Amino acid sequence: MVRGASRRLRLLDVPDSVVAAITKTRQVQETVPVLAPIDGIVTKMGLREGMYVKPDMELFTISDVASVWVQVDVFEHQLDQVRVGNPAEIKIPALPGRVWQGAVDYVYPELDPQTRTLQVRLRFKNPDGILKPNMFVHANIQGTPHPNALTIPLEALIVTGGQERVIKDLGDGQFQPAAIEVGLRAQDRIEILDGLQEGERVVVSGQFLIDSESNLQASFRRMQPLEPEPVPAQMMMQMEN
């Protein structure tokens, strides 16, 4: 009988020292210590002193914050560059100057049908506990290098209506909007996958300014499937110093 009771207590994770004391004294203890199965911090407590507890109740939630996960969304055209083990880094706007180094821990199997993005999980060491659950961060994932990639300044990219475009400089005061497909971004440059050829010139927003959003949309509508009509130079004006 004593052996059976001892077995049941151990199945309930009662410490061996407590079971041994009960077996020796044959007296039931009013309080029994419950030891956490892992190291961490109690982030949620589901009981109070004097409460009656049931086997299916969740009493405590313990989080190991020495290592944290960061969930990020990756665009569809960037998926071939993200692999488990890729180096990653994060920055927190509230803590300027600090950078945490980590890696891609898991790539989820399905895209979000609404955003057309894929969730990727990053893992970072957090020995000082500064990284907290539900914080917002800026994340960077180092993908596979693209040698000889065609790139343009990020300032030349125009995003409107969910589409990405640039304005080509055709020379002689003529300009032409062009739809493009972009790839990886690296600091102040962005990769061009389609829509531009090497040697073509594009307008950078730091040098020219469309004089109104309506003119911008009008010039975009003038694009034709085969031979888009160039936008007159009068539709653009030079930015004042």
C-alpha positions as a Markdown table, in Angstrom:
| # | Residue | x | y | z |
|---|---|---|---|---|
| 1 | Met | 0.0 | 0.0 | 0.0 |
| 2 | Val | 2.8 | 2.4 | 0.9 |
| 3 | Arg | 4.6 | 1.4 | -2.3 |
| 4 | Gly | 1.6 | 2.2 | -4.4 |
| 5 | Ala | 1.0 | 5.5 | -2.7 |
| 6 | Ser | 4.7 | 6.5 | -3.2 |
| 7 | Arg | 4.3 | 5.6 | -6.9 |
| 8 | Arg | 1.3 | 7.8 | -7.3 |
| 9 | Leu | 3.0 | 10.7 | -5.6 |
| 10 | Arg | 6.0 | 10.4 | -8.0 |
| 11 | Leu | 3.6 | 10.4 | -11.0 |
| 12 | Leu | 2.3 | 13.7 | -9.7 |
| 13 | Asp | 5.8 | 15.1 | -9.7 |
| 14 | Val | 6.1 | 15.2 | -5.9 |
| 15 | Pro | 9.8 | 15.5 | -5.1 |
| 16 | Asp | 11.5 | 12.3 | -4.0 |
| 17 | Ser | 12.6 | 14.0 | -0.8 |
| 18 | Val | 9.0 | 14.7 | 0.1 |
| 19 | Val | 7.9 | 11.1 | -0.7 |
| 20 | Ala | 10.8 | 9.7 | 1.4 |
| 21 | Ala | 9.8 | 11.9 | 4.3 |
| 22 | Ile | 6.1 | 10.8 | 4.1 |
| 23 | Thr | 7.2 | 7.2 | 3.9 |
| 24 | Lys | 9.4 | 7.5 | 6.9 |
| 25 | Thr | 7.1 | 9.5 | 9.2 |
| 26 | Arg | 3.8 | 8.0 | 7.9 |
| 27 | Gln | 2.4 | 11.5 | 8.2 |
| 28 | Val | 0.8 | 13.5 | 5.4 |
| 29 | Gln | 2.3 | 16.9 | 4.9 |
| 30 | Glu | -0.1 | 19.9 | 4.7 |
| 31 | Thr | 2.0 | 21.6 | 2.0 |
| 32 | Val | 4.1 | 20.0 | -0.7 |
| 33 | Pro | 6.7 | 21.9 | -2.8 |
| 34 | Val | 6.1 | 21.8 | -6.5 |
| 35 | Leu | 9.3 | 22.2 | -8.5 |
| 36 | Ala | 9.3 | 23.7 | -12.0 |
| 37 | Pro | 10.4 | 21.3 | -14.8 |
| 38 | Ile | 12.5 | 24.0 | -16.5 |
| 39 | Asp | 14.4 | 27.2 | -15.6 |
| 40 | Gly | 12.6 | 30.4 | -16.5 |
| 41 | Ile | 10.4 | 33.2 | -15.3 |
| 42 | Val | 6.7 | 32.8 | -14.2 |
| 43 | Thr | 4.8 | 34.9 | -16.7 |
| 44 | Lys | 1.3 | 33.7 | -15.8 |
| 45 | Met | -0.2 | 32.4 | -12.5 |
| 46 | Gly | -3.6 | 30.8 | -12.6 |
| 47 | Leu | -4.3 | 30.2 | -8.9 |
| 48 | Arg | -4.4 | 32.0 | -5.6 |
| 49 | Glu | -3.8 | 30.8 | -2.0 |
| 50 | Gly | -6.7 | 28.7 | -0.8 |
| 51 | Met | -8.1 | 27.8 | -4.3 |
| 52 | Tyr | -9.3 | 24.3 | -5.1 |
| 53 | Val | -7.3 | 23.0 | -8.1 |
| 54 | Lys | -8.2 | 20.3 | -10.5 |
| 55 | Pro | -5.9 | 18.0 | -12.6 |
| 56 | Asp | -6.8 | 19.9 | -15.8 |
| 57 | Met | -6.1 | 23.3 | -14.5 |
| 58 | Glu | -3.1 | 25.3 | -15.7 |
| 59 | Leu | -1.4 | 26.6 | -12.6 |
| 60 | Phe | 1.6 | 28.5 | -13.9 |
| 61 | Thr | 3.1 | 29.5 | -17.2 |
| 62 | Ile | 6.9 | 29.5 | -17.2 |
| 63 | Ser | 8.9 | 31.2 | -20.0 |
| 64 | Asp | 12.6 | 30.7 | -20.7 |
| 65 | Val | 13.6 | 34.1 | -21.9 |
| 66 | Ala | 17.3 | 33.3 | -22.1 |
| 67 | Ser | 16.5 | 32.5 | -25.8 |
| 68 | Val | 13.7 | 34.2 | -27.7 |
| 69 | Trp | 11.9 | 33.8 | -31.0 |
| 70 | Val | 11.1 | 36.6 | -33.3 |
| 71 | Gln | 8.3 | 36.2 | -35.9 |
| 72 | Val | 8.8 | 38.0 | -39.2 |
| 73 | Asp | 6.9 | 38.1 | -42.5 |
| 74 | Val | 8.9 | 37.5 | -45.7 |
| 75 | Phe | 7.6 | 38.5 | -49.2 |
| 76 | Glu | 6.9 | 35.8 | -51.7 |
| 77 | His | 9.6 | 36.9 | -54.1 |
| 78 | Gln | 12.2 | 36.6 | -51.3 |
| 79 | Leu | 11.4 | 33.1 | -50.3 |
| 80 | Asp | 14.2 | 31.4 | -52.3 |
| 81 | Gln | 16.7 | 33.4 | -50.3 |
| 82 | Val | 15.6 | 32.3 | -46.8 |
| 83 | Arg | 16.9 | 29.1 | -45.3 |
| 84 | Val | 17.1 | 27.7 | -41.8 |
| 85 | Gly | 20.5 | 28.8 | -40.4 |
| 86 | Asn | 20.7 | 32.1 | -42.4 |
| 87 | Pro | 22.3 | 34.8 | -40.2 |
| 88 | Ala | 19.8 | 37.4 | -38.9 |
| 89 | Glu | 19.9 | 40.5 | -36.8 |
| 90 | Ile | 17.4 | 42.7 | -35.0 |
| 91 | Lys | 17.3 | 46.3 | -33.8 |
| 92 | Ile | 14.8 | 47.8 | -31.3 |
| 93 | Pro | 13.7 | 51.4 | -32.0 |
| 94 | Ala | 13.5 | 52.1 | -28.3 |
| 95 | Leu | 17.2 | 51.0 | -27.8 |
| 96 | Pro | 19.1 | 52.7 | -30.6 |
| 97 | Gly | 22.7 | 51.5 | -31.2 |
| 98 | Arg | 22.1 | 47.9 | -30.0 |
| 99 | Val | 22.1 | 45.0 | -32.4 |
| 100 | Trp | 21.2 | 41.4 | -31.6 |
| 101 | Gln | 22.7 | 38.6 | -33.8 |
| 102 | Gly | 20.8 | 35.4 | -34.4 |
| 103 | Ala | 19.7 | 33.0 | -37.1 |
| 104 | Val | 16.7 | 31.6 | -39.0 |
| 105 | Asp | 15.2 | 28.9 | -36.8 |
| 106 | Tyr | 12.2 | 27.8 | -38.8 |
| 107 | Val | 10.4 | 28.6 | -42.1 |
| 108 | Tyr | 6.7 | 28.0 | -42.0 |
| 109 | Pro | 5.2 | 25.8 | -44.8 |
| 110 | Glu | 2.3 | 28.0 | -45.9 |
| 111 | Leu | 1.8 | 31.6 | -47.2 |
| 112 | Asp | -0.8 | 33.9 | -45.7 |
| 113 | Pro | -3.4 | 34.1 | -48.5 |
| 114 | Gln | -4.2 | 37.7 | -47.7 |
| 115 | Thr | -0.7 | 39.3 | -47.5 |
| 116 | Arg | 1.1 | 36.8 | -49.7 |
| 117 | Thr | 3.8 | 36.6 | -47.1 |
| 118 | Leu | 5.4 | 33.7 | -45.3 |
| 119 | Gln | 6.2 | 33.6 | -41.6 |
| 120 | Val | 9.8 | 33.0 | -40.6 |
| 121 | Arg | 10.9 | 32.3 | -37.0 |
| 122 | Leu | 14.2 | 33.8 | -35.9 |
| 123 | Arg | 16.1 | 32.8 | -32.7 |
| 124 | Phe | 18.2 | 35.1 | -30.6 |
| 125 | Lys | 20.1 | 34.7 | -27.3 |
| 126 | Asn | 18.8 | 37.0 | -24.6 |
| 127 | Pro | 21.0 | 36.5 | -21.5 |
| 128 | Asp | 20.3 | 39.9 | -20.0 |
| 129 | Gly | 16.5 | 39.6 | -20.5 |
| 130 | Ile | 16.2 | 42.8 | -22.4 |
| 131 | Leu | 14.2 | 41.3 | -25.2 |
| 132 | Lys | 10.6 | 41.0 | -24.0 |
| 133 | Pro | 7.5 | 39.2 | -25.5 |
| 134 | Asn | 5.4 | 41.2 | -27.9 |
| 135 | Met | 8.2 | 43.8 | -28.6 |
| 136 | Phe | 8.4 | 45.3 | -32.1 |
| 137 | Val | 11.8 | 45.1 | -33.8 |
| 138 | His | 13.4 | 45.8 | -37.1 |
| 139 | Ala | 14.8 | 42.5 | -38.5 |
| 140 | Asn | 17.4 | 41.8 | -41.2 |
| 141 | Ile | 18.0 | 38.3 | -42.7 |
| 142 | Gln | 21.2 | 37.7 | -44.6 |
| 143 | Gly | 20.2 | 35.8 | -47.8 |
| 144 | Thr | 22.3 | 34.0 | -50.4 |
| 145 | Pro | 24.4 | 36.6 | -52.3 |
| 146 | His | 23.3 | 37.5 | -55.9 |
| 147 | Pro | 26.5 | 38.0 | -58.0 |
| 148 | Asn | 26.2 | 40.5 | -60.9 |
| 149 | Ala | 22.7 | 41.5 | -59.8 |
| 150 | Leu | 21.1 | 44.6 | -61.5 |
| 151 | Thr | 20.3 | 47.2 | -58.9 |
| 152 | Ile | 19.0 | 50.7 | -58.6 |
| 153 | Pro | 19.0 | 53.3 | -55.8 |
| 154 | Leu | 16.1 | 52.6 | -53.4 |
| 155 | Glu | 15.1 | 56.2 | -53.8 |
| 156 | Ala | 14.2 | 55.6 | -57.5 |
| 157 | Leu | 11.5 | 53.1 | -56.6 |
| 158 | Ile | 7.9 | 54.3 | -56.7 |
| 159 | Val | 5.3 | 52.1 | -55.0 |
| 160 | Thr | 1.7 | 53.0 | -55.9 |
| 161 | Gly | -1.5 | 51.0 | -56.0 |
| 162 | Gly | 0.3 | 47.9 | -54.8 |
| 163 | Gln | 2.6 | 48.0 | -57.9 |
| 164 | Glu | 6.3 | 49.0 | -58.1 |
| 165 | Arg | 7.5 | 51.3 | -60.8 |
| 166 | Val | 10.4 | 53.6 | -61.9 |
| 167 | Ile | 10.6 | 56.5 | -64.3 |
| 168 | Lys | 13.1 | 56.0 | -67.1 |
| 169 | Asp | 15.2 | 58.9 | -68.3 |
| 170 | Leu | 15.1 | 58.6 | -72.1 |
| 171 | Gly | 17.2 | 61.7 | -72.7 |
| 172 | Asp | 16.3 | 64.9 | -74.4 |
| 173 | Gly | 13.9 | 65.8 | -71.7 |
| 174 | Gln | 11.8 | 62.7 | -72.1 |
| 175 | Phe | 10.7 | 60.4 | -69.3 |
| 176 | Gln | 8.8 | 57.1 | -69.3 |
| 177 | Pro | 7.1 | 55.2 | -66.4 |
| 178 | Ala | 8.0 | 51.5 | -66.3 |
| 179 | Ala | 6.6 | 48.7 | -64.2 |
| 180 | Ile | 9.3 | 46.6 | -62.6 |
| 181 | Glu | 9.7 | 43.5 | -60.5 |
| 182 | Val | 12.0 | 43.8 | -57.6 |
| 183 | Gly | 14.0 | 41.3 | -55.5 |
| 184 | Leu | 16.4 | 41.7 | -52.6 |
| 185 | Arg | 17.1 | 45.0 | -50.8 |
| 186 | Ala | 20.5 | 45.8 | -49.4 |
| 187 | Gln | 20.9 | 49.0 | -47.5 |
| 188 | Asp | 20.1 | 51.8 | -50.1 |
| 189 | Arg | 20.0 | 49.5 | -53.2 |
| 190 | Ile | 17.3 | 47.2 | -54.5 |
| 191 | Glu | 17.6 | 44.4 | -57.0 |
| 192 | Ile | 15.7 | 44.5 | -60.3 |
| 193 | Leu | 14.4 | 41.2 | -61.6 |
| 194 | Asp | 12.4 | 42.4 | -64.6 |
| 195 | Gly | 11.4 | 45.7 | -66.3 |
| 196 | Leu | 14.9 | 47.3 | -66.7 |
| 197 | Gln | 18.0 | 46.6 | -68.7 |
| 198 | Glu | 21.6 | 47.3 | -67.8 |
| 199 | Gly | 22.6 | 50.8 | -68.9 |
| 200 | Glu | 19.1 | 52.3 | -68.7 |
| 201 | Arg | 18.8 | 55.5 | -66.7 |
| 202 | Val | 16.2 | 56.1 | -64.0 |
| 203 | Val | 15.0 | 59.2 | -62.2 |
| 204 | Val | 15.9 | 59.4 | -58.5 |
| 205 | Ser | 13.4 | 61.2 | -56.2 |
| 206 | Gly | 16.2 | 63.2 | -54.7 |
| 207 | Gln | 16.7 | 65.0 | -58.1 |
| 208 | Phe | 13.1 | 65.2 | -59.5 |
| 209 | Leu | 9.6 | 65.5 | -58.0 |
| 210 | Ile | 6.3 | 64.7 | -59.7 |
| 211 | Asp | 4.3 | 67.9 | -59.3 |
| 212 | Ser | 1.1 | 66.1 | -58.1 |
| 213 | Glu | -0.2 | 62.6 | -57.4 |
| 214 | Ser | -2.8 | 63.1 | -60.2 |
| 215 | Asn | -0.1 | 63.8 | -62.7 |
| 216 | Leu | 1.8 | 60.7 | -61.5 |
| 217 | Gln | -1.3 | 58.5 | -62.0 |
| 218 | Ala | -2.0 | 60.1 | -65.4 |
| 219 | Ser | 1.4 | 59.4 | -66.6 |
| 220 | Phe | 1.2 | 55.8 | -65.4 |
| 221 | Arg | -2.1 | 55.3 | -67.3 |
| 222 | Arg | -0.4 | 56.4 | -70.5 |
| 223 | Met | 1.7 | 53.3 | -70.5 |
| 224 | Gln | 0.8 | 50.9 | -73.3 |
| 225 | Pro | 1.4 | 47.1 | -73.4 |
| 226 | Leu | 4.0 | 47.4 | -76.2 |
| 227 | Glu | 5.2 | 50.9 | -76.8 |
| 228 | Pro | 4.3 | 53.3 | -73.9 |
| 229 | Glu | 4.2 | 57.0 | -74.9 |
| 230 | Pro | 6.9 | 59.0 | -73.1 |
| 231 | Val | 5.9 | 61.4 | -70.4 |
| 232 | Pro | 6.7 | 65.0 | -71.4 |
| 233 | Ala | 9.3 | 66.7 | -69.3 |
| 234 | Gln | 6.8 | 69.4 | -68.4 |
| 235 | Met | 5.1 | 66.9 | -66.1 |
| 236 | Met | 8.1 | 67.0 | -63.8 |
| 237 | Met | 9.8 | 69.8 | -62.0 |
| 238 | Gln | 13.2 | 70.2 | -60.3 |
| 239 | Met | 13.2 | 70.2 | -56.6 |
| 240 | Glu | 14.2 | 73.4 | -54.9 |
| 241 | Asn | 17.4 | 73.5 | -52.8 |
